[in-house]
Amino acid sequence: MRILKTHFRNKNDFLRAYNEDLECGGVFCPTTRALDENEPVVVELNFPGLPNKTMLRGKVVWWRPALPRLRIRAGAMVAFLEADQEKKEFILKIAGGDESDATKRRHTRVPVEVRIKWRAADSHVLHESDLKDISIGGALLLTDESLQVGDDIVLEFTTPGGATPISIACKVTYRGPSATGVRFIYRDGGGSQRLREVVRRLINRE
């Protein structure tokens, strides 16, 4: 899936680029690469005050070429997906000055849609959940299971092109109504490198 990177000089620049007329909101992304209508993309948002570069999934509404004489930039209007509305609302709060104590993550989370299995660290019983986003530092699971902050679990999934399942030890760091945030625990020095490869394959799975 193509990633469109955006960087705004300040919060107001982002708000001017934001399109509230789209059903789930959207933003104009400068790019000279021609994109098809309804093409799925990921938008990487970045502006001063946003604690991390944040990625949201979307679909192309339209793309236009540059018109230098009219000072029109090449780019695409991207409509955000309903699945990422929580992220979008958080970003709008930051841009509007309503969030001042947001925590900065060390690694940027990448939105994904992949079915995975997980189990408690002291159990062999597997549960199935959807993985919503991932970085080399952690991930967000969509699950209604009764996990608590501090619990140790193990994720098991097969990456695109992978022959055998990968197991990743995790600790629960966040628990919401239907989502659980986990931090990856590296057992050896090569753990972070393997996670980078996992993230790369998940991003390029399509």
Backbone torsions as a table, in degrees:
resi	resn	phi	psi	omega
1	MET	NA	133.6	-176.3
2	ARG	-73.0	136.4	177.6
3	ILE	-104.0	123.9	177.5
4	LEU	-101.9	115.3	-177.2
5	LYS	-92.3	132.8	176.9
6	THR	-127.0	144.8	174.6
7	HIS	-139.3	119.9	-179.1
8	PHE	-105.0	141.1	-175.9
9	ARG	-64.5	-29.5	-179.9
10	ASN	-159.7	178.1	-177.5
11	LYS	-63.5	-38.4	-178.5
12	ASN	-64.5	-37.6	177.1
13	ASP	-61.2	-40.0	177.7
14	PHE	-64.6	-45.2	-177.9
15	LEU	-63.2	-33.4	177.7
16	ARG	-69.7	-32.1	-179.6
17	ALA	-82.6	-18.1	-177.8
18	TYR	-71.8	137.6	-177.7
19	ASN	-110.4	101.3	-178.9
20	GLU	-81.6	-7.5	-179.6
21	ASP	-76.9	-20.9	176.4
22	LEU	-73.6	149.3	-172.6
23	GLU	-53.5	-44.3	-179.6
24	CYS	-112.6	17.9	-178.1
25	GLY	80.8	167.9	179.9
26	GLY	-174.4	-177.9	-177.2
27	VAL	-154.0	150.9	175.6
28	PHE	-84.6	128.9	-178.0
29	CYS	-116.7	113.9	177.1
30	PRO	-63.4	128.7	175.7
31	THR	-165.1	137.8	178.3
32	THR	-89.0	-10.3	179.2
33	ARG	-78.7	126.1	-179.5
34	ALA	-66.2	133.9	-179.4
35	LEU	-123.8	146.7	-178.7
36	ASP	-86.6	150.9	174.6
37	GLU	-59.9	135.3	-178.9
38	ASN	71.8	7.8	176.5
39	GLU	-66.9	129.2	178.9
40	PRO	-72.3	136.1	179.6
41	VAL	-142.5	168.9	171.7
42	VAL	-119.5	129.4	179.0
43	VAL	-101.0	123.9	174.8
44	GLU	-96.4	113.9	-178.1
45	LEU	-99.7	140.1	178.9
46	ASN	-153.5	126.8	172.5
47	PHE	-156.0	155.5	-179.6
48	PRO	-56.0	130.5	-177.8
49	GLY	105.3	-25.9	175.2
50	LEU	-77.9	121.0	-172.2
51	PRO	-62.9	-28.1	179.4
52	ASN	-142.2	154.5	165.8
53	LYS	-61.0	129.5	-174.4
54	THR	-119.9	133.7	-177.4
55	MET	-108.1	131.5	177.6
56	LEU	-126.6	141.9	177.0
57	ARG	-81.4	149.4	179.9
58	GLY	-161.6	-179.3	175.7
59	LYS	-130.7	144.0	-179.1
60	VAL	-70.2	127.9	174.5
61	VAL	-87.4	-47.3	175.1
62	TRP	-159.2	159.2	174.6
63	TRP	-129.8	145.2	178.4
64	ARG	-133.2	147.1	174.0
65	PRO	-79.9	167.6	178.6
66	ALA	-74.7	145.1	173.3
67	LEU	-125.9	84.8	-172.6
68	PRO	-55.6	-39.1	-177.7
69	ARG	-65.6	-27.6	178.8
70	LEU	-99.4	4.9	-179.1
71	ARG	56.8	41.4	177.4
72	ILE	-105.5	124.9	-177.8
73	ARG	-81.9	148.3	171.4
74	ALA	-71.0	144.3	178.7
75	GLY	170.0	179.1	-176.7
76	ALA	-128.7	143.2	169.1
77	MET	-90.2	124.1	-177.3
78	VAL	-115.8	129.6	176.3
79	ALA	-93.8	128.1	179.0
80	PHE	-71.9	154.7	178.6
81	LEU	-87.1	152.0	179.5
82	GLU	-61.0	-30.8	-177.5
83	ALA	-63.6	-21.4	-177.6
84	ASP	-107.3	23.4	-176.5
85	GLN	-66.7	-32.5	178.5
86	GLU	-62.8	-43.1	176.7
87	LYS	-62.7	-44.4	-177.6
88	LYS	-61.5	-44.0	179.8
89	GLU	-63.5	-37.4	176.7
90	PHE	-62.0	-44.2	-179.8
91	ILE	-64.1	-41.5	179.1
92	LEU	-64.2	-35.6	177.0
93	LYS	-65.7	-41.3	177.2
94	ILE	-61.9	-47.6	-178.4
95	ALA	-63.9	-31.7	-179.9
96	GLY	-86.4	-1.3	177.9
97	GLY	83.9	13.7	-177.5
98	ASP	-88.7	-12.8	179.7
99	GLU	-122.9	117.6	-178.5
100	SER	-119.8	-8.7	-175.9
101	ASP	-117.5	27.2	179.9
102	ALA	-65.2	140.0	-177.6
103	THR	-83.9	135.0	178.5
104	LYS	-85.8	126.8	175.4
105	ARG	-87.5	152.6	178.9
106	ARG	-74.6	-32.6	-175.7
107	HIS	-125.4	142.1	179.3
108	THR	-73.6	131.5	177.0
109	ARG	-82.1	135.7	180.0
110	VAL	-107.9	124.5	178.9
111	PRO	-67.6	134.7	178.0
112	VAL	-140.2	166.1	173.8
113	GLU	-134.5	97.4	-177.3
114	VAL	-146.8	140.0	178.4
115	ARG	-85.2	130.2	-179.0
116	ILE	-132.9	169.0	174.2
117	LYS	-116.5	150.4	177.4
118	TRP	-147.2	160.1	178.8
119	ARG	-147.9	156.6	171.8
120	ALA	-65.3	146.8	-175.0
121	ALA	-59.5	-27.2	-178.4
122	ASP	-104.3	21.6	-177.7
123	SER	-137.9	156.4	175.7
124	HIS	-105.5	2.3	-179.4
125	VAL	-78.0	121.1	-177.5
126	LEU	-94.8	140.9	174.2
127	HIS	-118.4	152.4	177.0
128	GLU	-107.0	138.0	178.5
129	SER	-147.8	165.8	173.7
130	ASP	-96.5	136.4	174.3
131	LEU	-89.8	122.9	-175.6
132	LYS	-93.1	-40.3	175.1
133	ASP	-152.1	165.3	-175.0
134	ILE	-154.8	149.5	169.3
135	SER	-142.5	179.8	178.0
136	ILE	-75.3	-3.9	178.6
137	GLY	-101.2	-25.6	-177.2
138	GLY	-180.0	-170.1	-175.9
139	ALA	-156.7	170.1	177.1
140	LEU	-123.8	122.8	179.4
141	LEU	-103.8	142.0	172.8
142	LEU	-96.5	103.6	-177.4
143	THR	-151.5	145.9	176.7
144	ASP	-99.8	3.4	-179.5
145	GLU	-64.9	153.8	-174.1
146	SER	-83.1	70.8	174.9
147	LEU	-92.5	149.9	-179.2
148	GLN	-123.3	152.4	176.2
149	VAL	-57.3	130.5	-178.2
150	GLY	102.2	-15.6	179.3
151	ASP	-66.1	144.8	174.7
152	ASP	-99.5	127.2	178.2
153	ILE	-133.4	170.1	178.1
154	VAL	-128.3	125.8	174.5
155	LEU	-90.0	140.6	177.4
156	GLU	-133.3	121.5	177.1
157	PHE	-158.7	161.0	179.1
158	THR	-107.8	125.2	-180.0
159	THR	-79.8	156.0	176.0
160	PRO	-55.7	126.9	-178.1
161	GLY	87.4	-7.2	-179.7
162	GLY	-85.1	146.7	-177.6
163	ALA	-93.1	-32.0	-177.0
164	THR	-128.0	152.6	179.1
165	PRO	-62.4	148.7	177.0
166	ILE	-107.3	135.2	177.4
167	SER	-108.5	131.2	-178.8
168	ILE	-128.5	121.3	177.3
169	ALA	-75.1	139.0	-176.3
170	CYS	-140.0	160.5	171.2
171	LYS	-125.6	132.3	-179.9
172	VAL	-70.1	126.1	-179.1
173	THR	-117.2	-12.5	-178.2
174	TYR	-150.1	140.6	176.9
175	ARG	-135.8	115.7	177.9
176	GLY	-111.0	-173.3	-178.4
177	PRO	-58.5	-37.6	-177.7
178	SER	-139.9	11.7	-177.8
179	ALA	-137.3	148.3	-179.5
180	THR	-130.3	124.8	176.2
181	GLY	-93.1	137.1	-179.8
182	VAL	-129.7	150.9	174.2
183	ARG	-109.2	132.0	-179.8
184	PHE	-74.2	143.9	178.1
185	ILE	-116.0	118.6	-177.9
186	TYR	-88.7	126.6	-179.3
187	ARG	-88.3	-15.0	-179.7
188	ASP	-151.0	174.1	-175.4
189	GLY	-64.7	-23.2	-178.2
190	GLY	-91.8	3.1	-176.5
191	GLY	-61.5	-44.7	-178.4
192	SER	-66.0	-34.2	178.5
193	GLN	-66.5	-39.6	177.3
194	ARG	-65.1	-38.4	178.6
195	LEU	-65.2	-38.0	176.4
196	ARG	-59.1	-40.6	179.8
197	GLU	-68.3	-38.4	176.6
198	VAL	-60.4	-48.6	-179.6
199	VAL	-61.2	-43.1	-179.6
200	ARG	-60.4	-43.9	-179.0
201	ARG	-68.1	-36.4	179.0
202	LEU	-67.6	-39.2	178.7
203	ILE	-64.2	-40.2	-174.2
204	ASN	-95.6	15.0	-173.4
205	ARG	-63.8	-23.8	-178.3
206	GLU	-95.5	NA	NA
